[in-house]
Amino acid sequence: MIYADRDGATALVPVVFTFSAVGPSSFYGQDWATLGAGIKTLKERKVGAALFSAMSGQVITAKEIADGSYVQKVKPIFAAMWATQNPIPTVVSYGAYEQGAAVCRIEAYLHKYMPLSS
C-alpha cells in the first residue's frame, strides 16, 4: 500500500490497485482504542507509544502521542499518510469479527454512501 500510494504514479511497472488483508494502514491513536491504545487517557497513550514504537522501530513517547508529533515518526509505515488526491484503488479485507475503530468508521461510511441493494 505504501509503495502504491507513494511511488505508484512513477513506478516502472504500472500499479493498478492494491489489496490488503493484514496490517494496519492507519496509525491514528483513536483507531487503536479497541486494543487499549488511544489518545484519551495517559494509560492509552502509553500503550499506543509502546505499540507504535515496536511497529515503527522508533522511540515514541506518551507525550508525542498526546501532541500528535509521533505521526512523523510513523509516517514511513503509515500507508494512509501517503495517499494523494488521486490515489491508487485499494481493496481492504477485514475479518467478520473485526471491531477496530477504523473498520467501524469505514463500515459506517460504506452503509451511508454506498448502500447495499437487496
KOLMARNU-382408 format. One record per residue (C-alpha): residue number from 1; residue in one letter; x, y, z. Coordinates in steps of 0.5 Angstrom, whole numbers, plus 500, padded with zeros to 3 digits. Last residue first. Layout:
num  residu  c1  c2  c3
NUM  A  X  Y  Z
...
This chain:
num  residu  c1  c2  c3
118  S  437  488  497
117  S  442  494  495
116  L  448  495  499
115  P  448  503  501
114  M  454  506  498
113  Y  455  513  502
112  K  452  511  509
111  H  453  504  509
110  L  460  505  506
109  Y  462  510  511
108  A  459  507  517
107  E  463  501  515
106  I  469  505  514
105  R  468  508  521
104  C  468  501  524
103  V  474  499  521
102  A  478  505  523
101  A  475  504  531
100  G  478  496  530
99  Q  472  491  531
98  E  474  486  527
97  Y  469  480  527
96  A  468  478  520
95  G  475  479  519
94  Y  478  485  515
93  S  480  486  507
92  V  482  492  504
91  V  482  493  497
90  T  485  500  494
89  P  485  504  488
88  I  491  508  487
87  P  490  515  490
86  N  489  521  486
85  Q  489  527  491
84  T  495  523  495
83  A  495  517  500
82  W  502  517  503
81  M  499  518  510
80  A  494  513  510
79  A  500  508  509
78  F  503  510  516
77  I  510  505  516
76  P  515  511  514
75  K  510  516  517
74  V  511  513  524
73  K  516  518  526
72  Q  512  524  523
71  V  506  522  527
70  Y  509  522  534
69  S  508  529  534
68  G  501  529  535
67  D  501  532  542
66  A  498  527  546
65  I  502  521  542
64  E  508  525  543
63  K  507  526  550
62  A  506  518  551
61  T  513  517  548
60  I  515  514  541
59  V  522  511  540
58  Q  523  509  533
57  G  523  502  531
56  S  516  503  527
55  M  512  497  530
54  A  515  497  537
53  S  515  504  538
52  F  508  504  535
51  L  506  499  541
50  A  510  502  546
49  A  507  509  545
48  G  500  507  544
47  V  500  503  551
46  K  503  510  554
45  R  498  514  551
44  E  492  509  553
43  K  495  510  560
42  L  495  517  560
41  T  488  518  558
40  K  484  520  551
39  I  489  519  546
38  G  489  511  544
37  A  492  504  545
36  G  488  499  549
35  L  487  495  543
34  T  480  497  542
33  A  482  504  542
32  W  487  503  536
31  D  484  508  531
30  Q  484  513  536
29  G  491  514  536
28  Y  492  515  529
27  F  497  510  526
26  S  493  508  520
25  S  494  503  514
24  P  495  497  519
23  G  497  490  517
22  V  493  484  514
21  A  488  483  508
20  S  491  489  504
19  F  490  489  496
18  T  493  495  492
17  F  491  497  485
16  V  493  499  478
15  V  500  500  480
14  P  504  500  473
13  V  511  497  473
12  L  517  502  472
11  A  513  506  478
10  T  512  514  477
9  A  505  514  479
8  G  505  508  484
7  D  511  511  488
6  R  508  514  495
5  D  501  511  494
4  A  503  504  491
3  Y  509  504  495
2  I  506  505  502
1  M  500  500  500
